[in-house]
Amino acid sequence: MLTLLPQLLISGISTGMLYALIALSMTVVYRATTVVNFGHGDMVAAGAYAVFVFGLGFGLPFLVALALAIVLLFAVGFATQRLLLQPIVGGPHLSLAMMALAIGYTLRGVLRLEWGNETINPQRPYLQDAYMFGNVVITTDDVVICGIVLLLLVVLFLLFQATPLGKVIQATFQSQRGAALVGINVPLFHAFMWGGGTALGAIGGVMLSMIAPLTPDLGQWTLVQGFAAMTLGGFGSLGGAVVGGILLGIIQKLLGFYLNTVFIEITGYLVPIVVLLLRPQGLFGRRAAVRV
């Protein structure tokens, strides 16, 4: 049984990197606005379908289809915040969560109108291969997913820590009123960050669709895993989102293999319960009273 542990760890890390990518895109929005987008999973699924339509439907090369999907999802995220969330920002906090959920379910309904319960398996834009290291198998999927997530983490870290935009994000995260007093257009900034987070989520949706069947319900599963990774790592922490995603993937594989396969499905629900009870701020977060 223990001889399979290295393979389980590799598999868990690869799966966890996908969770980390979703959690990263959610963290970008949260870091800028202190609002958790509970409709984010369905936006991720919409991004995956957009690449599928641009690629197969219009016959465009994969990179062109991906670029168009990123632009489209940026516009969706921008419009969502600007037209639907901004008008109720001053209302009860619960109204923001309900609006985000309603938007997500609407997107899912639109996908169902077109594809129903159809399952789609998009083709990978790269050759599928496997590499043996002793008893451990590492696939091209593992390499591509890990490489993209690490690259995005570096880019986001530099963006948040070493650019003027990063200073604006930090100022708005700490105090929206203070940011407005120094001349920052907070509502417009929020709209841009929602667009950016949604576009980043579209990349995660594309990666997911390469290794998992593409269905309209993909967003529900995606939201659970992304939220669990975000909770475990700590809200607002980019590094925490990555660590949380990796740990979640490893925990799922280990519990699913050594205890029962049902844990693969329910770990994403169990982890937030345990974390919120024992360490609500997560591994790398800080205690704060923020909007959800």
DOTOR-846366 format. One record per residue (C-alpha): x, y, z. Coordinates in Angstrom, 2 decimals. Layout:
residues N
+---------+---------+---------+
|      px |      py |      pz |
+---------+---------+---------+
|       X |       Y |       Z |
...
+---------+---------+---------+
This chain:
residues 292
+---------+---------+---------+
|      px |      py |      pz |
+---------+---------+---------+
|    0.00 |    0.00 |    0.00 |
|    2.78 |    2.43 |    0.89 |
|    4.51 |    1.77 |   -2.43 |
|    1.68 |    3.70 |   -4.10 |
|    2.14 |    6.73 |   -1.84 |
|    4.54 |    8.62 |   -4.19 |
|    2.12 |    8.18 |   -7.11 |
|   -0.78 |    9.36 |   -4.97 |
|    1.19 |   12.42 |   -3.93 |
|    2.04 |   13.28 |   -7.55 |
|   -1.57 |   12.80 |   -8.59 |
|   -2.75 |   14.88 |   -5.63 |
|   -0.35 |   17.71 |   -6.43 |
|   -1.47 |   17.80 |  -10.07 |
|   -5.16 |   17.85 |   -9.14 |
|   -4.45 |   20.32 |   -6.36 |
|   -2.78 |   22.68 |   -8.81 |
|   -6.09 |   22.91 |  -10.67 |
|   -7.87 |   23.70 |   -7.42 |
|   -5.16 |   26.26 |   -6.72 |
|   -5.77 |   27.95 |  -10.08 |
|   -9.48 |   28.30 |   -9.30 |
|   -8.70 |   29.54 |   -5.79 |
|   -6.22 |   32.05 |   -7.24 |
|   -8.86 |   33.54 |   -9.51 |
|  -11.29 |   33.80 |   -6.57 |
|   -8.58 |   35.35 |   -4.41 |
|   -7.86 |   38.07 |   -6.97 |
|  -11.47 |   39.25 |   -6.69 |
|  -11.53 |   38.88 |   -2.92 |
|   -8.17 |   40.61 |   -2.45 |
|   -9.41 |   43.66 |   -4.34 |
|  -13.02 |   43.84 |   -3.14 |
|  -13.27 |   41.70 |    0.06 |
|  -16.25 |   39.97 |   -1.60 |
|  -16.37 |   36.23 |   -2.30 |
|  -17.94 |   35.53 |   -5.69 |
|  -20.19 |   32.54 |   -5.07 |
|  -21.05 |   32.44 |   -8.77 |
|  -17.42 |   32.11 |   -9.77 |
|  -17.57 |   28.39 |  -10.54 |
|  -20.16 |   28.88 |  -13.25 |
|  -18.09 |   31.67 |  -14.78 |
|  -15.16 |   29.25 |  -14.88 |
|  -17.36 |   26.73 |  -16.68 |
|  -18.51 |   29.44 |  -19.10 |
|  -14.86 |   30.14 |  -19.92 |
|  -14.26 |   26.48 |  -20.76 |
|  -17.33 |   26.42 |  -23.01 |
|  -16.24 |   29.66 |  -24.68 |
|  -12.91 |   28.10 |  -25.70 |
|  -14.77 |   25.02 |  -26.94 |
|  -17.12 |   27.14 |  -29.08 |
|  -14.40 |   29.41 |  -30.47 |
|  -12.15 |   26.43 |  -31.17 |
|  -14.47 |   23.72 |  -32.49 |
|  -17.41 |   25.88 |  -33.51 |
|  -15.46 |   28.56 |  -35.39 |
|  -12.40 |   26.47 |  -36.21 |
|   -9.96 |   28.87 |  -34.56 |
|   -6.51 |   27.77 |  -33.28 |
|   -6.45 |   26.94 |  -29.58 |
|   -4.41 |   29.98 |  -28.49 |
|   -6.68 |   32.34 |  -30.44 |
|   -9.77 |   30.68 |  -28.96 |
|   -8.26 |   30.96 |  -25.47 |
|   -7.42 |   34.65 |  -25.97 |
|  -10.97 |   35.39 |  -27.14 |
|  -12.44 |   33.46 |  -24.21 |
|  -10.29 |   35.42 |  -21.76 |
|  -11.45 |   38.72 |  -23.29 |
|  -15.08 |   37.57 |  -23.27 |
|  -14.98 |   36.43 |  -19.64 |
|  -13.22 |   39.65 |  -18.62 |
|  -16.15 |   41.54 |  -20.15 |
|  -18.63 |   39.28 |  -18.35 |
|  -16.92 |   39.83 |  -14.99 |
|  -16.61 |   43.59 |  -15.56 |
|  -20.28 |   43.93 |  -16.55 |
|  -21.42 |   41.72 |  -13.67 |
|  -19.80 |   43.93 |  -11.07 |
|  -20.63 |   47.21 |  -12.78 |
|  -24.27 |   46.55 |  -13.65 |
|  -25.50 |   44.02 |  -11.10 |
|  -23.35 |   44.22 |   -7.96 |
|  -22.32 |   47.86 |   -7.73 |
|  -25.92 |   49.11 |   -7.41 |
|  -26.44 |   46.97 |   -4.28 |
|  -22.99 |   47.39 |   -2.72 |
|  -24.40 |   49.60 |    0.02 |
|  -27.10 |   47.10 |    0.98 |
|  -26.98 |   44.06 |    3.29 |
|  -23.91 |   41.89 |    2.82 |
|  -26.12 |   38.88 |    2.17 |
|  -27.53 |   40.56 |   -0.92 |
|  -24.10 |   40.44 |   -2.62 |
|  -23.80 |   36.70 |   -1.98 |
|  -27.34 |   36.08 |   -3.23 |
|  -26.76 |   38.16 |   -6.36 |
|  -23.53 |   36.29 |   -7.14 |
|  -25.30 |   32.96 |   -6.68 |
|  -28.18 |   34.07 |   -8.90 |
|  -25.76 |   35.16 |  -11.64 |
|  -23.97 |   31.81 |  -11.44 |
|  -27.19 |   29.81 |  -11.69 |
|  -28.30 |   31.96 |  -14.62 |
|  -25.06 |   31.19 |  -16.48 |
|  -25.53 |   27.50 |  -15.72 |
|  -29.06 |   27.67 |  -17.06 |
|  -27.85 |   29.27 |  -20.28 |
|  -25.33 |   26.45 |  -20.72 |
|  -28.04 |   23.88 |  -20.09 |
|  -30.28 |   25.46 |  -22.73 |
|  -27.64 |   24.79 |  -25.36 |
|  -25.96 |   21.58 |  -24.18 |
|  -28.40 |   20.04 |  -21.69 |
|  -26.79 |   17.03 |  -20.01 |
|  -24.37 |   16.45 |  -22.88 |
|  -20.82 |   15.55 |  -21.87 |
|  -18.00 |   17.01 |  -23.94 |
|  -14.39 |   15.87 |  -23.93 |
|  -12.32 |   18.61 |  -25.62 |
|   -9.04 |   17.58 |  -27.15 |
|   -5.79 |   18.73 |  -25.58 |
|   -3.75 |   21.28 |  -27.56 |
|   -0.58 |   19.29 |  -26.85 |
|    0.60 |   15.72 |  -27.28 |
|   -0.30 |   13.37 |  -24.46 |
|    2.68 |   11.49 |  -23.05 |
|    3.91 |    9.89 |  -19.84 |
|    7.29 |    9.74 |  -18.12 |
|    8.43 |    7.00 |  -15.75 |
|   10.51 |    7.77 |  -12.67 |
|   10.86 |    4.45 |  -10.92 |
|    7.30 |    3.44 |  -10.00 |
|    5.97 |    6.98 |  -10.44 |
|    4.25 |    8.09 |  -13.64 |
|    4.19 |   11.81 |  -14.53 |
|    1.99 |   12.77 |  -17.46 |
|    2.14 |   15.74 |  -19.78 |
|   -1.04 |   16.99 |  -18.08 |
|    0.81 |   17.08 |  -14.75 |
|    3.68 |   19.09 |  -16.23 |
|    1.45 |   21.56 |  -18.12 |
|   -0.94 |   22.19 |  -15.23 |
|    1.80 |   22.68 |  -12.64 |
|    3.83 |   24.89 |  -14.97 |
|    0.91 |   27.19 |  -15.81 |
|   -0.19 |   27.58 |  -12.19 |
|    3.34 |   28.35 |  -10.99 |
|    3.80 |   30.87 |  -13.80 |
|    0.52 |   32.60 |  -12.95 |
|    1.46 |   32.65 |   -9.27 |
|    4.75 |   34.41 |  -10.05 |
|    3.01 |   36.92 |  -12.33 |
|    0.32 |   37.68 |   -9.75 |
|    2.85 |   37.96 |   -6.95 |
|    4.86 |   40.50 |   -8.94 |
|    1.67 |   42.33 |   -9.90 |
|    0.52 |   42.60 |   -6.29 |
|    3.90 |   43.31 |   -4.72 |
|    6.00 |   45.24 |   -7.23 |
|    3.69 |   47.42 |   -9.33 |
|    1.62 |   50.59 |   -8.75 |
|   -1.50 |   48.50 |   -9.35 |
|   -0.49 |   46.28 |   -6.47 |
|   -0.35 |   49.32 |   -4.18 |
|   -3.84 |   50.31 |   -5.30 |
|   -5.08 |   46.79 |   -4.59 |
|   -3.52 |   46.83 |   -1.12 |
|   -4.96 |   50.27 |   -0.34 |
|   -8.46 |   49.27 |   -1.46 |
|   -8.30 |   45.96 |    0.43 |
|   -7.34 |   47.72 |    3.67 |
|   -9.81 |   50.61 |    3.41 |
|  -12.12 |   51.38 |    0.52 |
|  -13.02 |   54.75 |    2.02 |
|   -9.37 |   55.66 |    2.46 |
|   -8.63 |   54.59 |   -1.13 |
|  -11.44 |   56.82 |   -2.37 |
|  -10.09 |   59.77 |   -0.36 |
|   -6.72 |   59.56 |   -2.14 |
|   -8.37 |   59.65 |   -5.55 |
|   -8.90 |   55.98 |   -6.45 |
|  -12.10 |   55.29 |   -8.40 |
|  -13.07 |   52.33 |   -6.21 |
|  -16.20 |   51.16 |   -8.12 |
|  -14.35 |   51.18 |  -11.47 |
|  -11.37 |   49.45 |   -9.88 |
|  -13.65 |   46.75 |   -8.46 |
|  -15.16 |   46.17 |  -11.91 |
|  -11.70 |   45.74 |  -13.46 |
|  -10.66 |   43.27 |  -10.75 |
|  -13.87 |   41.25 |  -11.16 |
|  -13.10 |   41.13 |  -14.86 |
|   -9.52 |   40.06 |  -14.18 |
|  -10.53 |   37.36 |  -11.71 |
|  -13.16 |   36.00 |  -14.09 |
|  -10.68 |   35.93 |  -16.98 |
|   -8.18 |   34.09 |  -14.79 |
|  -10.90 |   31.64 |  -13.88 |
|  -11.51 |   31.03 |  -17.59 |
|   -7.95 |   29.69 |  -17.85 |
|   -8.72 |   27.34 |  -14.97 |
|  -11.87 |   26.18 |  -16.74 |
|   -9.90 |   25.38 |  -19.87 |
|   -7.36 |   23.35 |  -17.90 |
|  -10.13 |   21.47 |  -16.12 |
|  -11.88 |   20.64 |  -19.39 |
|   -8.72 |   18.92 |  -20.64 |
|   -8.75 |   16.29 |  -17.90 |
|  -12.40 |   16.22 |  -16.81 |
|  -15.64 |   15.96 |  -18.81 |
|  -17.14 |   19.33 |  -19.69 |
|  -20.74 |   19.63 |  -18.49 |
|  -22.94 |   22.58 |  -17.44 |
|  -22.61 |   21.40 |  -13.82 |
|  -18.82 |   21.74 |  -13.88 |
|  -19.18 |   25.12 |  -12.17 |
|  -20.79 |   23.70 |   -9.03 |
|  -17.97 |   21.23 |   -8.44 |
|  -15.40 |   23.89 |   -9.31 |
|  -16.76 |   26.39 |   -6.79 |
|  -16.69 |   23.84 |   -3.96 |
|  -13.05 |   22.88 |   -4.60 |
|  -11.89 |   26.46 |   -5.14 |
|  -13.65 |   27.72 |   -2.03 |
|  -12.25 |   24.84 |    0.05 |
|   -8.70 |   25.60 |   -1.17 |
|   -9.18 |   29.30 |   -0.52 |
|  -10.52 |   28.64 |    2.99 |
|   -7.68 |   26.27 |    3.83 |
|   -4.96 |   28.60 |    2.54 |
|   -6.46 |   31.78 |    3.98 |
|   -8.68 |   34.38 |    2.36 |
|   -6.72 |   37.00 |    0.46 |
|   -3.44 |   35.04 |    0.36 |
|   -2.15 |   34.20 |   -3.13 |
|    0.43 |   31.75 |   -1.79 |
|   -2.20 |   30.36 |    0.56 |
|   -4.52 |   29.67 |   -2.38 |
|   -1.83 |   27.58 |   -4.05 |
|   -0.82 |   25.72 |   -0.86 |
|   -4.48 |   25.18 |    0.04 |
|   -5.24 |   23.77 |   -3.41 |
|   -2.26 |   21.40 |   -3.33 |
|   -3.07 |   20.17 |    0.19 |
|   -6.72 |   19.66 |   -0.76 |
|   -5.73 |   17.59 |   -3.79 |
|   -3.36 |   15.44 |   -1.74 |
|   -5.89 |   14.93 |    1.06 |
|   -8.54 |   13.87 |   -1.44 |
|   -6.27 |   11.28 |   -3.07 |
|   -4.99 |    9.85 |    0.21 |
|   -8.38 |    9.60 |    1.91 |
|   -9.99 |    8.31 |   -1.27 |
|   -7.42 |    5.52 |   -1.66 |
|   -6.70 |    4.50 |    1.93 |
|  -10.19 |    4.97 |    3.44 |
|  -13.02 |    5.21 |    0.92 |
|  -13.47 |    6.67 |   -2.56 |
|  -16.42 |    8.70 |   -1.27 |
|  -13.91 |   11.09 |    0.29 |
|  -12.90 |   12.23 |   -3.19 |
|  -16.37 |   13.76 |   -3.48 |
|  -16.89 |   15.07 |    0.05 |
|  -13.44 |   16.35 |    1.07 |
|  -14.17 |   19.70 |   -0.54 |
|  -17.10 |   20.07 |    1.86 |
|  -15.36 |   18.67 |    4.93 |
|  -12.24 |   20.85 |    4.72 |
|  -14.04 |   24.23 |    5.13 |
|  -15.98 |   22.85 |    8.12 |
|  -12.80 |   21.73 |    9.89 |
|  -10.83 |   24.87 |    9.02 |
|  -13.59 |   27.29 |   10.03 |
|  -13.93 |   25.50 |   13.36 |
|  -10.22 |   25.22 |   14.20 |
|   -8.55 |   28.09 |   12.34 |
|  -11.04 |   30.42 |   10.62 |
|   -8.30 |   32.57 |    9.08 |
|   -6.77 |   29.56 |    7.30 |
|   -3.08 |   28.68 |    7.15 |
|   -1.80 |   32.03 |    5.88 |
|   -4.71 |   34.42 |    6.46 |
|   -5.22 |   37.01 |    9.12 |
|   -8.18 |   37.50 |   11.38 |
|  -10.41 |   40.20 |    9.97 |
|  -14.04 |   41.17 |    9.78 |
|  -14.77 |   41.33 |    6.08 |
|  -17.72 |   41.14 |    3.68 |
|  -18.81 |   37.83 |    2.24 |
+---------+---------+---------+
